[in-house]
Amino acid sequence: MRRRFSSNRAFAAKSAARPAPAPKAAALPGAIVDAVLRYHDEVQDQGCGRSLLRLSVRRLHDAEVEAALGELAGRAANVSILWNEYEGEIIRVLEAATPRLAA
């Protein structure tokens, strides 16, 4: 025997009322990750053989770093890399949503 199901109007109204997903941020260019690994001057020990690597504002303005990053230098100021000292590998790349304040 065939059954017919009525459409669930309450469910349809809920799904239609959902907000659109937020636009995704542009992917982080590999040049920024490479520059932070090569030129970092701030290292914060996180324990268990992990360190947080960053570029300081002073280091971002060095000629060598500016040449490597070009117009991406502003975005590199917000990037940190969680580094595993024991394995010599990246654990996670973090990008702050808001810019760091220069001291």
Secondary structure, 3 states (H helix, E strand, C coil): CCCCCCCCHHHHHHHHCCCCCCCCCCCCCHHHHHHHHHHCCEEEEEECCEEEEECCHHHHCCHHHHHHHHHHHHHHCCEEEEEECCCCEEEEEEECCCCCCCC
